[in-house]
């Protein structure tokens, strides 16, 4: 019988994350958590597996990894976090007063086609506000997203922009003007397929067809009021569309108060990628990559599935995509201390007490080998213990060592004076 050789590799769509990328990922997560706490969000953890009934949307169910428990009940690896948090709120927070402001930093899992450059395991960070219908909360989530990105060193609009739309506006207009074509048009817009929108519009009356084509192309800076005014021309016979535009105006008013209106672009053709969105929706883009780095919006009907009628809004950030657009960091301040026996151990303790990140090698490597090792762990410096202190040098080929006291290492390596 022929045996199949097992391939010891990661599964398609997943990968190992090594230093220094893993360290950078953890630093970014810590920065995001700090900003979330600054806005008063409490962090939650949900199981990686959910019963299949929890996830209802067909696109998400189709993209899910499916498992079976000992009772033969189907389980899904969570494909996103919004629905699990909706379940959590309905089950665990029923006796507490809303609104609930919750955050998370967790991976989600989605089946993906091999070779498309997409991940099956996505690191995400996000928030959900459950229990308030106020446009102020929609604005607050957008402002929080802008603050998160700004705290990581990105600047709007050169590094990123948040594109803001209103699902309810176009949906309400279509229900009034072209109810039969509405499902196909909304599906085309969700897929960002304007060619398909134009094709469907050709079968409508001239007036409606023109509006169907024009509305998704109403795009521009949020600081320009003309975008909403142009949209308002198509809302006259649809009261729900007018109400949706008024909601958008209020969100912009609050965004202006937050001081982040300059980071926002209006797009009346943005309707969101998930069926549960009901109002304002938004996506964050960067000119450096071709994928969204974050997306979110209002979903006022989702919790009805869990026997609670609560409005909600939130967003999710794709952390690996975010990492790819962040500014380059300065060289690592890590120091490699080579050998030295017991005395070297004492020196390592002293260096760490001075705030110098120190990797201590027990082996007495020659300088050339020490430089190669330092390069492999992204260390910027190497040193050896000496009778009067240490011999210190940058981790570079042919480097020259300088005798310094332990108390002076922090200034050399980190640019700070040890206390």
C-alpha positions as CSV (number, residue, x, y, z in Angstrom):
1,X,0.0,0.0,0.0
2,X,1.4,3.4,-1.0
3,X,1.6,5.9,1.8
4,X,0.9,9.6,1.2
5,X,3.7,11.8,2.6
6,X,2.3,14.4,5.0
7,X,3.3,17.9,4.1
8,X,4.3,19.8,7.2
9,X,3.1,23.2,6.0
10,X,0.4,25.7,6.9
11,X,-3.0,25.2,5.4
12,X,-4.0,27.2,2.3
13,X,-4.8,30.8,3.2
14,X,-2.9,30.7,6.5
15,X,0.7,31.4,7.4
16,X,3.1,31.6,10.4
17,X,3.9,35.2,11.6
18,X,7.5,35.6,12.6
19,X,9.4,38.3,14.3
20,X,9.6,41.2,13.7
21,X,6.2,41.2,12.0
22,X,4.6,39.4,14.9
23,X,6.0,42.0,17.4
24,X,4.7,44.8,15.1
25,X,1.3,43.1,15.0
26,X,1.2,43.0,18.8
27,X,2.3,46.6,19.1
28,X,-0.5,47.7,16.7
29,X,-3.0,45.7,18.7
30,X,-1.8,47.3,21.9
31,X,-2.2,50.8,20.3
32,X,-5.7,50.0,19.1
33,X,-6.7,48.6,22.4
34,X,-5.5,51.8,24.1
35,X,-7.6,54.0,21.8
36,X,-10.6,51.8,22.2
37,X,-10.3,52.2,26.0
38,X,-9.9,55.9,25.6
39,X,-13.4,55.9,24.0
40,X,-14.8,53.8,26.9
41,X,-15.2,50.4,25.1
42,X,-15.0,47.2,27.1
43,X,-13.2,44.3,25.4
44,X,-14.9,41.0,24.9
45,X,-13.8,37.5,23.8
46,X,-16.1,35.1,22.0
47,X,-15.5,31.4,21.1
48,X,-13.9,30.7,17.7
49,X,-16.7,28.2,17.0
50,X,-20.4,29.1,16.8
51,X,-23.5,26.9,16.1
52,X,-24.3,27.2,12.4
53,X,-27.7,28.8,13.2
54,X,-26.0,31.9,14.7
55,X,-24.7,32.9,11.2
56,X,-27.6,33.6,8.9
57,X,-26.3,35.6,6.0
58,X,-25.7,33.2,3.0
59,X,-22.4,34.8,1.9
60,X,-21.0,34.4,5.4
61,X,-22.2,30.9,5.8
62,X,-20.8,29.9,2.4
63,X,-17.4,31.4,3.3
64,X,-17.3,29.6,6.7
65,X,-15.3,26.5,7.7
66,X,-17.7,23.9,8.9
67,X,-17.2,21.4,11.7
68,X,-19.4,18.9,13.7
69,X,-19.5,18.4,17.4
70,X,-20.0,15.0,19.2
71,X,-23.8,15.4,18.9
72,X,-23.4,15.9,15.1
73,X,-24.4,19.5,15.4
74,X,-22.9,21.7,12.7
75,X,-20.4,24.4,13.9
76,X,-18.8,27.2,12.0
77,X,-15.5,28.9,12.7
78,X,-16.6,32.5,13.1
79,X,-16.4,34.3,9.7
80,X,-16.9,37.7,11.3
81,X,-17.4,39.3,14.7
82,X,-20.6,41.3,14.4
83,X,-23.0,38.4,14.6
84,X,-21.3,36.7,17.5
85,X,-21.3,39.9,19.5
86,X,-25.0,40.4,18.7
87,X,-25.6,36.9,20.1
88,X,-23.5,37.7,23.2
89,X,-25.4,40.9,23.9
90,X,-28.8,39.1,23.6
91,X,-27.7,36.2,25.8
92,X,-25.4,37.7,28.4
93,X,-26.3,41.4,28.7
94,X,-30.0,41.2,28.7
95,X,-30.3,42.4,32.3
96,X,-27.9,45.4,31.9
97,X,-29.0,48.8,30.5
98,X,-28.0,49.7,26.9
99,X,-26.2,51.0,25.1
100,X,-23.5,48.4,25.1
101,X,-20.1,49.6,23.8
102,X,-17.9,46.6,23.2
103,X,-14.6,46.0,21.4
104,X,-12.6,43.0,20.3
105,X,-9.2,42.1,18.9
106,X,-9.6,38.5,17.5
107,X,-9.0,36.4,14.4
108,X,-11.9,35.4,12.1
109,X,-11.8,32.6,9.5
110,X,-13.1,32.4,5.9
111,X,-12.6,29.9,3.2
112,X,-10.8,31.5,0.2
113,X,-9.6,30.6,-3.2
114,X,-5.9,29.6,-3.4
115,X,-3.8,32.1,-5.3
116,X,-6.1,35.1,-4.9
117,X,-3.9,36.8,-2.3
118,X,-6.6,36.5,0.4
119,X,-6.3,35.1,3.9
120,X,-8.3,32.3,5.5
121,X,-7.3,33.6,8.9
122,X,-7.8,37.3,9.3
123,X,-6.7,39.3,12.3
124,X,-9.3,41.9,13.2
125,X,-10.0,44.6,15.7
126,X,-13.3,46.4,16.0
127,X,-16.1,47.8,18.0
128,X,-19.9,47.4,18.3
129,X,-22.3,49.9,19.8
130,X,-25.6,48.1,20.5
131,X,-28.8,49.9,21.8
132,X,-28.6,53.4,20.4
133,X,-30.2,54.6,17.1
134,X,-28.5,58.0,17.4
135,X,-26.5,59.4,14.4
136,X,-24.1,60.6,17.0
137,X,-23.1,57.0,17.6
138,X,-22.5,56.5,13.9
139,X,-20.3,59.6,13.8
140,X,-18.5,58.4,17.0
141,X,-17.5,55.1,15.4
142,X,-16.2,56.8,12.3
143,X,-14.3,59.3,14.5
144,X,-12.9,56.4,16.5
145,X,-11.7,54.7,13.4
146,X,-10.0,57.9,12.3
147,X,-8.3,58.2,15.7
148,X,-7.1,54.6,15.6
149,X,-5.4,55.1,12.3
150,X,-4.0,58.5,13.2
151,X,-2.6,57.1,16.5
152,X,-0.6,54.6,14.4
153,X,1.1,57.4,12.4
154,X,-1.2,57.6,9.4
155,X,-2.5,60.9,8.1
156,X,-5.6,61.7,6.1
157,X,-6.1,62.2,3.3
158,X,-2.6,61.2,2.0
159,X,-2.4,57.9,3.8
160,X,-6.1,56.9,4.2
161,X,-9.7,58.1,3.7
162,X,-13.0,56.9,5.2
163,X,-15.7,56.6,2.5
164,X,-19.1,57.1,4.0
165,X,-22.4,56.1,2.4
166,X,-26.1,55.5,3.4
167,X,-27.6,52.2,2.5
168,X,-31.1,53.3,3.4
169,X,-31.1,56.2,0.9
170,X,-30.5,54.2,-2.3
171,X,-32.6,51.3,-1.0
172,X,-35.6,53.6,-0.3
173,X,-35.3,55.3,-3.6
174,X,-35.3,52.0,-5.5
175,X,-38.3,50.7,-3.5
176,X,-40.2,53.7,-4.7
177,X,-39.0,54.2,-8.2
178,X,-37.9,50.6,-9.4
179,X,-39.1,48.0,-6.9
180,X,-38.7,45.0,-9.3
181,X,-35.2,46.0,-10.2
182,X,-34.1,46.9,-6.6
183,X,-32.7,43.5,-5.5
184,X,-30.5,43.1,-8.6
185,X,-29.3,46.7,-8.5
186,X,-28.4,46.5,-4.8
187,X,-26.5,43.3,-5.4
188,X,-24.6,44.9,-8.2
189,X,-23.8,47.9,-6.0
190,X,-22.7,45.7,-3.1
191,X,-20.2,44.1,-5.5
192,X,-19.2,47.6,-6.7
193,X,-20.2,46.6,-10.3
194,X,-21.3,49.9,-11.9
195,X,-21.2,48.3,-15.3
196,X,-24.0,46.0,-14.2
197,X,-25.9,48.9,-12.6
198,X,-25.8,50.7,-16.0
199,X,-26.9,47.6,-17.8
200,X,-29.9,47.2,-15.4
201,X,-30.8,50.9,-15.6
202,X,-31.2,50.6,-19.4
203,X,-34.4,48.6,-18.9
204,X,-36.0,51.4,-16.8
205,X,-37.7,54.6,-17.8
206,X,-35.4,57.4,-18.9
207,X,-35.9,59.5,-15.7
208,X,-35.5,56.5,-13.3
209,X,-32.7,55.0,-15.3
210,X,-30.8,58.3,-15.2
211,X,-31.2,58.5,-11.5
212,X,-30.2,54.9,-10.9
213,X,-26.9,55.6,-12.8
214,X,-26.3,59.0,-11.3
215,X,-26.8,58.3,-7.6
216,X,-23.9,55.8,-7.2
217,X,-21.6,58.3,-8.9
218,X,-22.3,61.1,-6.3
219,X,-18.9,61.0,-4.7
220,X,-16.8,63.8,-3.2
221,X,-15.3,65.3,0.0
222,X,-17.6,65.3,3.0
223,X,-16.8,69.0,3.4
224,X,-18.8,69.7,0.2
225,X,-22.5,70.1,0.8
226,X,-23.3,69.8,-2.9
227,X,-23.2,65.9,-2.8
228,X,-26.2,65.6,-0.5
229,X,-28.0,68.4,-2.3
230,X,-27.7,66.6,-5.6
231,X,-28.9,63.4,-3.9
232,X,-31.9,65.2,-2.4
233,X,-33.2,65.9,-5.9
234,X,-34.0,62.2,-6.3
235,X,-35.6,61.8,-2.9
236,X,-38.7,64.0,-3.3
237,X,-41.2,61.2,-3.9
238,X,-39.6,58.8,-1.3
239,X,-40.0,60.0,2.3
240,X,-37.7,57.3,3.6
241,X,-34.9,58.4,1.2
242,X,-35.3,62.0,2.5
243,X,-35.1,60.7,6.1
244,X,-31.9,58.8,5.2
245,X,-30.3,61.9,3.8
246,X,-31.2,63.9,6.9
247,X,-29.6,61.2,9.0
248,X,-26.5,61.5,6.9
249,X,-26.5,65.3,7.4
250,X,-26.6,64.8,11.1
251,X,-23.7,62.3,11.0
252,X,-21.6,64.9,9.1
253,X,-22.6,67.5,11.7
254,X,-21.2,65.4,14.5
255,X,-18.1,64.4,12.4
256,X,-17.4,68.1,12.0
257,X,-17.6,68.5,15.8
258,X,-15.1,65.6,16.2
259,X,-12.7,67.5,13.8
260,X,-12.3,64.6,11.4
261,X,-14.6,65.7,8.5
262,X,-11.5,66.2,6.3
263,X,-10.8,62.4,6.5
264,X,-14.2,61.5,5.1
265,X,-15.4,61.1,1.5
266,X,-19.1,60.8,0.7
267,X,-20.2,58.0,-1.7
268,X,-23.9,57.6,-2.2
269,X,-23.3,54.4,-4.1
270,X,-21.8,52.6,-1.1
271,X,-24.4,50.2,0.3
272,X,-22.2,47.8,2.3
273,X,-21.0,44.2,1.6
274,X,-23.4,42.5,4.1
275,X,-27.1,42.1,3.9
276,X,-27.6,43.2,7.5
277,X,-26.6,46.8,7.0
278,X,-29.6,49.2,7.3
279,X,-28.2,52.8,7.4
280,X,-24.9,54.6,7.3
281,X,-22.0,52.4,6.1
282,X,-18.3,53.2,5.7
283,X,-15.1,51.7,4.5
284,X,-11.5,52.9,5.0
285,X,-9.1,52.9,2.0
286,X,-5.4,53.6,1.5
287,X,-3.8,54.4,-1.8
288,X,-1.0,51.9,-1.0
289,X,-3.2,48.8,-1.3
290,X,-6.1,47.6,-3.4
291,X,-8.2,46.3,-0.5
292,X,-10.3,48.0,2.2
293,X,-8.4,48.3,5.5
294,X,-11.7,48.6,7.5
295,X,-15.4,48.6,7.0
296,X,-18.5,49.0,9.1
297,X,-22.0,50.5,9.4
298,X,-25.4,50.4,11.0
299,X,-27.3,47.2,11.4
300,X,-30.6,47.8,13.2
301,X,-32.3,44.5,12.6
302,X,-29.7,41.9,13.3
303,X,-30.5,41.4,17.0
304,X,-34.1,40.5,16.2
305,X,-32.8,37.1,15.3
306,X,-31.8,36.7,19.0
307,X,-35.1,38.0,20.4
308,X,-33.9,41.5,21.1
309,X,-34.9,44.5,19.2
310,X,-31.9,46.8,19.5
311,X,-30.3,49.1,16.9
312,X,-26.5,48.8,16.5
313,X,-23.5,50.1,14.6
314,X,-19.8,49.2,14.5
315,X,-16.7,48.5,12.4
316,X,-13.9,46.0,11.9
317,X,-10.2,46.7,11.0
318,X,-8.2,44.2,9.0
319,X,-4.9,44.2,10.9
320,X,-2.6,42.5,8.3
321,X,-3.7,45.0,5.6
322,X,-3.2,47.8,8.1
323,X,0.3,46.6,8.9
324,X,1.2,46.8,5.2
325,X,0.5,50.5,5.0
326,X,2.0,51.7,8.3
327,X,5.1,53.9,8.3
328,X,8.4,52.2,8.6
329,X,9.8,52.0,12.1
330,X,13.3,53.0,13.1
331,X,15.9,50.2,13.5
332,X,15.3,47.9,16.4
333,X,16.9,48.9,19.6
334,X,17.4,45.2,20.6
335,X,20.9,44.5,21.9
336,X,22.7,41.1,21.7
337,X,25.0,40.5,24.6
338,X,27.5,37.7,23.7
339,X,28.8,35.2,26.3
340,X,30.5,36.3,29.5
341,X,29.4,33.5,31.8
342,X,27.9,34.4,35.1
343,X,29.3,37.9,34.8
344,X,27.5,38.2,31.4
345,X,24.3,37.2,33.1
346,X,24.7,40.0,35.7
347,X,25.5,42.4,32.9
348,X,22.3,41.4,31.1
349,X,20.3,42.1,34.3
350,X,21.9,45.5,34.6
351,X,21.2,46.4,31.0
352,X,17.5,45.5,31.3
353,X,17.2,47.5,34.5
354,X,18.4,50.5,32.4
355,X,15.6,49.8,30.0
356,X,17.7,48.3,27.2
357,X,16.1,45.3,25.5
358,X,18.8,42.6,25.8
359,X,19.1,39.2,24.2
360,X,21.8,37.3,26.1
361,X,23.7,34.5,24.2
362,X,25.5,31.9,26.4
363,X,27.8,31.0,23.5
364,X,31.1,33.0,23.1
365,X,30.6,33.9,19.4
366,X,33.3,35.7,17.4
367,X,32.2,39.2,16.3
368,X,31.4,38.2,12.7
369,X,29.1,35.3,13.8
370,X,27.6,37.6,16.4
371,X,26.7,40.2,13.7
372,X,25.1,37.4,11.6
373,X,23.0,36.3,14.6
374,X,22.0,39.8,15.4
375,X,20.8,40.4,11.9
376,X,18.7,37.2,12.1
377,X,16.8,38.5,15.1
378,X,16.6,42.2,13.9
379,X,18.9,43.4,16.6
380,X,20.7,46.7,16.0
381,X,23.6,46.3,18.4
382,X,26.0,43.7,19.8
383,X,28.2,43.9,22.9
384,X,30.7,41.9,25.0
385,X,31.4,42.1,28.7
386,X,34.7,43.7,29.5
387,X,36.5,44.3,32.9
388,X,35.5,48.0,32.8
389,X,32.0,47.7,31.4
390,X,31.1,46.5,28.0
391,X,32.4,46.7,24.4
392,X,29.6,48.0,22.2
393,X,29.1,48.2,18.4
394,X,26.4,48.5,15.8
395,X,25.4,45.1,14.4
396,X,27.1,45.7,11.0
397,X,29.8,43.7,9.1
398,X,33.3,45.0,10.0
399,X,32.0,46.9,12.9
400,X,34.3,48.6,15.4
401,X,33.7,48.3,19.1
402,X,33.7,51.1,21.7
403,X,34.3,50.6,25.4
404,X,31.5,52.1,27.4
405,X,30.1,51.9,30.9
406,X,26.9,50.0,31.4
407,X,25.1,53.3,32.5
408,X,26.0,54.8,29.1
409,X,24.5,52.0,27.0
410,X,20.9,53.3,27.1
411,X,22.0,56.6,25.6
412,X,23.9,54.9,22.8
413,X,21.3,52.3,22.0
414,X,18.0,54.0,22.7
415,X,19.0,57.7,22.7
416,X,18.0,58.2,26.3
417,X,19.9,58.8,29.5
418,X,19.6,55.9,32.0
419,X,18.3,57.0,35.4
